[in-house]
Amino acid sequence: MTLRVLEFRAGGFKGAGHAVLYASGPVPRLDTVQLDSVGSPAFLTEMNQLENYRNIIGAMRDRALDPSASRDVISSIMNSL
């Protein structure tokens, strides 16, 4: 697992505001997206839905700090507490 910081100055992106879990593996057609919703989670498995979330996550990854810079930000926050 890789943890990366997405700073506020990176701006908004589609899908912000709700929890999303994208579970992927070596066989892309078996990927699953879990969306938290009122009442119960929703699971998305259709290829066009998966591709949409791959694009959203790719855009987030492009705007996020790299893993090393993310660790530095997290460390700085921890030290300031």
DSSP file (Angstrom, degrees, kcal/mol; ACC not computed):
  #  RESIDUE AA STRUCTURE BP1 BP2  ACC     N-H-->O    O-->H-N    N-H-->O    O-->H-N    TCO  KAPPA ALPHA  PHI   PSI    X-CA   Y-CA   Z-CA
    1    1 A M              0   0    0      0, 0.0     2,-0.5     0, 0.0     0, 0.0   0.000 360.0 360.0 360.0 139.9    0.0    0.0    0.0
    2    2 A T        -     0   0    0      2,-0.0     2,-0.5     0, 0.0     0, 0.0  -0.975 360.0-154.8-119.0 129.7    1.2    3.5   -0.8
    3    3 A L        +     0   0    0     -2,-0.5     2,-0.4    64,-0.1    67,-0.1  -0.914  17.4 179.0-105.4 124.4    0.0    6.5    1.1
    4    4 A R        -     0   0    0     -2,-0.5     2,-0.4    66,-0.1    62,-0.1  -0.978  24.4-126.8-129.4 141.4    0.1    9.8   -0.8
    5    5 A V        -     0   0    0     -2,-0.4    60,-2.9    61,-0.3     2,-0.7  -0.693  12.4-160.9 -88.4 131.6   -0.9   13.3    0.3
    6    6 A L        -     0   0    0     -2,-0.4    58,-0.1    58,-0.2    55,-0.0  -0.929  21.3-145.5-110.7 105.0   -3.3   15.3   -1.9
    7    7 A E    >   -     0   0    0     -2,-0.7     3,-1.8    56,-0.3     4,-0.2  -0.297  18.3-118.4 -72.8 153.8   -2.9   18.9   -0.8
    8    8 A F  G >  S+     0   0    0      1,-0.3     3,-1.9     2,-0.2    -1,-0.1   0.856 113.2  63.5 -58.0 -35.8   -5.8   21.3   -0.8
    9    9 A R  G 3  S+     0   0    0      1,-0.3    -1,-0.3     2,-0.0     3,-0.1   0.612  83.0  78.6 -68.6  -8.9   -4.0   23.5   -3.3
   10   10 A A  G <  S-     0   0    0     -3,-1.8    -1,-0.3     1,-0.2    -2,-0.2   0.665  99.6-135.4 -70.3 -15.2   -4.2   20.6   -5.8
   11   11 A G    <   -     0   0    0     -3,-1.9    -1,-0.2    -4,-0.2     2,-0.1  -0.148  29.2 -46.9  87.1 175.9   -7.8   21.7   -6.4
   12   12 A G        -     0   0    0     -3,-0.1     2,-0.3     4,-0.0    -4,-0.0  -0.276  49.5-168.8 -80.4 167.4  -11.0   19.7   -6.6
   13   13 A F    >   -     0   0    0     -2,-0.1     3,-1.8    47,-0.0    43,-0.0  -0.985  35.6 -80.9-153.3 156.4  -11.6   16.5   -8.6
   14   14 A K  T 3  S+     0   0    0     -2,-0.3     3,-0.1     1,-0.3     0, 0.0  -0.327 114.6  25.3 -58.9 134.3  -14.6   14.4   -9.6
   15   15 A G  T >  S+     0   0    0      1,-0.3     3,-1.0     2,-0.0    -1,-0.3   0.375  83.6 143.3  93.1  -5.1  -15.7   12.1   -6.9
   16   16 A A  T <   +     0   0    0     -3,-1.8    -1,-0.3     1,-0.2     3,-0.1  -0.399  52.5  47.2 -66.7 145.0  -14.3   14.1   -4.0
   17   17 A G  T 3  S+     0   0    0      1,-0.2     2,-0.3    -3,-0.1    -1,-0.2   0.352  97.9  70.8 108.0  -6.1  -16.5   14.1   -0.9
   18   18 A H  S <  S-     0   0    0     -3,-1.0     2,-0.2    19,-0.0    -1,-0.2  -0.992  83.2-102.0-141.5 153.9  -17.2   10.4   -0.5
   19   19 A A        -     0   0    0     -2,-0.3    17,-1.7    17,-0.1     2,-0.4  -0.511  38.7-177.4 -75.8 134.6  -15.2    7.3    0.5
   20   20 A V  E     -A   35   0A   0     -2,-0.2     2,-0.5    15,-0.2    15,-0.2  -0.999  13.4-166.0-133.6 133.3  -14.1    5.1   -2.4
   21   21 A L  E     -A   34   0A   0     13,-2.4    13,-2.9    -2,-0.4     2,-0.7  -0.984   5.4-166.4-117.3 121.8  -12.2    1.8   -2.2
   22   22 A Y  E     -A   33   0A   0     -2,-0.5     2,-0.6    11,-0.2    11,-0.2  -0.926   4.8-166.7-109.2 110.5  -10.7    0.6   -5.5
   23   23 A A  E     +A   32   0A   0      9,-2.9     9,-2.2    -2,-0.7     2,-0.3  -0.863  17.0 169.8 -98.8 119.2   -9.6   -3.1   -5.2
   24   24 A S        +     0   0    0     -2,-0.6     5,-0.0     7,-0.2    -2,-0.0  -0.867   8.4 166.1-129.0 162.2   -7.5   -4.2   -8.1
   25   25 A G        -     0   0    0     -2,-0.3     6,-0.1     2,-0.1     5,-0.1  -0.789  56.9 -63.0-153.6-164.6   -5.3   -7.1   -9.0
   26   26 A P  S    S+     0   0    0      0, 0.0    -2,-0.0     0, 0.0     5,-0.0   0.677 121.4  59.4 -69.8 -16.8   -3.5   -8.8  -11.8
   27   27 A V  S >  S-     0   0    0      1,-0.1     3,-2.4     2,-0.0     4,-0.2  -0.876  72.1-163.8-113.6  97.3   -6.8   -9.5  -13.7
   28   28 A P  G >  S+     0   0    0      0, 0.0     3,-1.9     0, 0.0    -1,-0.1   0.782  84.3  64.4 -55.1 -32.4   -8.4   -6.0  -14.3
   29   29 A R  G 3  S+     0   0    0      1,-0.3    21,-0.0    -5,-0.0    18,-0.0   0.650  99.0  56.2 -69.3 -10.7  -11.9   -7.4  -15.1
   30   30 A L  G <  S+     0   0    0     -3,-2.4    -1,-0.3    -5,-0.1    -7,-0.0   0.416  81.5 120.6 -96.5   0.5  -12.1   -8.7  -11.5
   31   31 A D    <   -     0   0    0     -3,-1.9     2,-0.3    -4,-0.2    -7,-0.2  -0.218  46.3-160.7 -59.8 155.4  -11.5   -5.2  -10.1
   32   32 A T  E     -A   23   0A   0     -9,-2.2    -9,-2.9    18,-0.1     2,-0.5  -0.999  12.4-152.2-142.2 140.0  -14.2   -3.8   -7.8
   33   33 A V  E     -AB  22  44A   0     11,-2.3    11,-3.1    -2,-0.3     2,-0.5  -0.955  11.1-160.8-110.2 130.5  -15.1   -0.3   -6.6
   34   34 A Q  E     -AB  21  43A   0    -13,-2.9   -13,-2.4    -2,-0.5     2,-0.5  -0.960   5.7-168.8-111.9 124.9  -16.8    0.1   -3.2
   35   35 A L  E     -AB  20  42A   0      7,-3.0     7,-2.8    -2,-0.5     2,-0.4  -0.940  19.8-131.3-110.7 131.0  -18.6    3.3   -2.6
   36   36 A D        +     0   0    0    -17,-1.7     2,-0.3    -2,-0.5   -17,-0.1  -0.677  38.8 164.7 -78.6 131.7  -19.9    4.1    0.9
   37   37 A S        -     0   0    0     -2,-0.4     2,-0.1     3,-0.1   -19,-0.0  -0.934  46.0 -74.3-142.5 166.0  -23.5    5.2    0.8
   38   38 A V  S    S+     0   0    0     -2,-0.3     2,-0.8     1,-0.2     0, 0.0  -0.412 115.7   7.1 -62.8 129.3  -26.3    5.7    3.3
   39   39 A G  S    S-     0   0    0     -2,-0.1    -1,-0.2    -3,-0.0    -3,-0.0  -0.384 133.6  -2.8  97.8 -56.5  -27.7    2.3    4.3
   40   40 A S  S    S-     0   0    0     -2,-0.8    -3,-0.1    -3,-0.0     2,-0.1  -0.985  79.3 -88.8-163.3 159.0  -25.2    0.0    2.7
   41   41 A P        -     0   0    0      0, 0.0     2,-0.4     0, 0.0    -5,-0.2  -0.367  34.8-136.2 -71.8 154.4  -22.1    0.1    0.5
   42   42 A A  E     -B   35   0A   0     -7,-2.8    -7,-3.0    -2,-0.1     2,-0.5  -0.930  12.1-153.1-110.4 137.5  -22.4   -0.1   -3.3
   43   43 A F  E     -B   34   0A   0     -2,-0.4     2,-0.5    -9,-0.2    -9,-0.2  -0.947   6.1-162.2-114.0 126.2  -20.1   -2.3   -5.3
   44   44 A L  E     +B   33   0A   0    -11,-3.1   -11,-2.3    -2,-0.5    -2,-0.0  -0.912  24.9 152.8-109.8 130.5  -19.3   -1.5   -8.9
   45   45 A T        +     0   0    0     -2,-0.5     2,-0.1   -13,-0.2    -1,-0.1   0.429  32.6 116.2-134.2  -4.7  -17.9   -4.1  -11.2
   46   46 A E     >  -     0   0    0      1,-0.1     4,-2.6     4,-0.0     3,-0.4  -0.455  69.9-122.7 -72.1 143.4  -19.0   -3.1  -14.8
   47   47 A M  H  > S+     0   0    0      1,-0.2     4,-2.6     2,-0.2     5,-0.2   0.860 110.1  50.6 -56.3 -42.5  -16.1   -2.3  -17.1
   48   48 A N  H  > S+     0   0    0      2,-0.2     4,-1.8     1,-0.2    -1,-0.2   0.871 112.3  48.4 -67.5 -34.0  -17.3    1.3  -17.9
   49   49 A Q  H  > S+     0   0    0     -3,-0.4     4,-2.1     2,-0.2    -2,-0.2   0.921 112.3  48.7 -66.9 -44.7  -17.7    2.0  -14.2
   50   50 A L  H  X S+     0   0    0     -4,-2.6     4,-2.4     1,-0.2    -2,-0.2   0.911 110.4  50.8 -62.0 -42.6  -14.2    0.6  -13.4
   51   51 A E  H  X S+     0   0    0     -4,-2.6     4,-2.2    -5,-0.2    -1,-0.2   0.894 107.7  53.8 -62.9 -39.9  -12.7    2.7  -16.2
   52   52 A N  H  X S+     0   0    0     -4,-1.8     4,-2.0     1,-0.2    -1,-0.2   0.930 112.4  43.4 -59.3 -46.3  -14.3    5.8  -14.9
   53   53 A Y  H  X S+     0   0    0     -4,-2.1     4,-2.7     2,-0.2     5,-0.2   0.818 108.9  57.4 -73.3 -29.8  -12.8    5.2  -11.4
   54   54 A R  H  X S+     0   0    0     -4,-2.4     4,-2.4     2,-0.2    -1,-0.2   0.919 109.2  47.2 -60.9 -42.1   -9.4    4.3  -12.8
   55   55 A N  H  X S+     0   0    0     -4,-2.2     4,-2.2     2,-0.2    -2,-0.2   0.906 112.2  48.7 -66.2 -42.0   -9.4    7.7  -14.5
   56   56 A I  H  X S+     0   0    0     -4,-2.0     4,-2.1     2,-0.2    -2,-0.2   0.939 114.1  45.6 -62.5 -47.1  -10.5    9.5  -11.3
   57   57 A I  H  X S+     0   0    0     -4,-2.7     4,-2.7     1,-0.2    -2,-0.2   0.872 110.9  54.0 -66.3 -36.6   -7.8    7.7   -9.3
   58   58 A G  H  X S+     0   0    0     -4,-2.4     4,-2.2    -5,-0.2    -1,-0.2   0.900 108.3  49.3 -62.5 -41.0   -5.2    8.4  -12.0
   59   59 A A  H  X S+     0   0    0     -4,-2.2     4,-1.3     2,-0.2    -2,-0.2   0.890 111.7  49.1 -65.9 -38.9   -6.1   12.2  -11.9
   60   60 A M  H  X S+     0   0    0     -4,-2.1     4,-1.6     1,-0.2     3,-0.4   0.932 110.7  50.2 -64.2 -45.1   -5.7   12.1   -8.1
   61   61 A R  H  < S+     0   0    0     -4,-2.7    -2,-0.2     1,-0.2    -1,-0.2   0.880 107.6  54.3 -61.1 -39.0   -2.4   10.3   -8.3
   62   62 A D  H  < S+     0   0    0     -4,-2.2    -1,-0.2     1,-0.2    -2,-0.2   0.828 114.5  40.3 -65.0 -31.4   -1.1   12.9  -10.9
   63   63 A R  H  < S+     0   0    0     -4,-1.3   -56,-0.3    -3,-0.4    -1,-0.2   0.641  99.0  93.8 -91.7 -16.6   -1.9   15.7   -8.5
   64   64 A A  S  < S-     0   0    0     -4,-1.6   -58,-0.2   -58,-0.1     2,-0.1  -0.329  84.2-100.2 -77.1 157.8   -0.8   14.0   -5.3
   65   65 A L        -     0   0    0    -60,-2.9    -1,-0.1     1,-0.1   -60,-0.1  -0.397  45.8 -99.3 -67.9 153.0    2.7   14.4   -3.8
   66   66 A D     >  -     0   0    0    -62,-0.1     4,-2.6     1,-0.1   -61,-0.3  -0.281  42.3 -96.9 -68.1 164.9    5.1   11.6   -4.4
   67   67 A P  H  > S+     0   0    0      0, 0.0     4,-2.1     0, 0.0     5,-0.1   0.855 123.2  49.8 -55.2 -39.3    5.5    9.0   -1.6
   68   68 A S  H  > S+     0   0    0      2,-0.2     4,-1.9     1,-0.2     5,-0.1   0.940 113.5  44.2 -66.7 -47.3    8.7   10.7   -0.2
   69   69 A A  H  > S+     0   0    0      1,-0.2     4,-2.2     2,-0.2    -1,-0.2   0.860 111.5  55.6 -65.2 -34.8    7.2   14.2   -0.1
   70   70 A S  H  X S+     0   0    0     -4,-2.6     4,-2.5     2,-0.2    -1,-0.2   0.916 106.3  50.0 -63.0 -43.3    4.0   12.7    1.4
   71   71 A R  H  X S+     0   0    0     -4,-2.1     4,-2.8    -5,-0.2    -2,-0.2   0.900 109.1  52.7 -61.1 -39.8    6.0   11.1    4.2
   72   72 A D  H  X S+     0   0    0     -4,-1.9     4,-2.4     2,-0.2    -2,-0.2   0.915 110.1  47.2 -62.8 -43.0    7.7   14.5    4.8
   73   73 A V  H  X S+     0   0    0     -4,-2.2     4,-2.3     2,-0.2    -2,-0.2   0.936 113.9  47.3 -63.3 -47.3    4.3   16.3    5.1
   74   74 A I  H  X S+     0   0    0     -4,-2.5     4,-2.5     1,-0.2    -2,-0.2   0.911 112.5  49.6 -62.1 -42.9    2.9   13.6    7.4
   75   75 A S  H  X S+     0   0    0     -4,-2.8     4,-2.5     1,-0.2    -1,-0.2   0.909 109.9  51.4 -62.0 -42.6    6.0   13.8    9.6
   76   76 A S  H  X S+     0   0    0     -4,-2.4     4,-1.3     2,-0.2    -2,-0.2   0.901 110.9  47.9 -61.9 -42.1    5.8   17.5    9.7
   77   77 A I  H  X S+     0   0    0     -4,-2.3     4,-0.7     2,-0.2     3,-0.3   0.926 111.8  49.8 -64.2 -44.9    2.2   17.4   10.8
   78   78 A M  H >< S+     0   0    0     -4,-2.5     3,-1.0     1,-0.2    -2,-0.2   0.912 110.1  50.8 -61.2 -42.5    3.0   14.8   13.5
   79   79 A N  H 3< S+     0   0    0     -4,-2.5    -1,-0.2     1,-0.2    -2,-0.2   0.763 106.5  55.4 -67.4 -25.3    5.9   16.8   14.8
   80   80 A S  H 3<        0   0    0     -4,-1.3    -1,-0.2    -3,-0.3    -2,-0.2   0.597 360.0 360.0 -84.4  -9.9    3.7   19.9   15.1
   81   81 A L    <<        0   0    0     -3,-1.0    -1,-0.2    -4,-0.7    -2,-0.2   0.481 360.0 360.0 -80.3 360.0    1.1   18.2   17.3
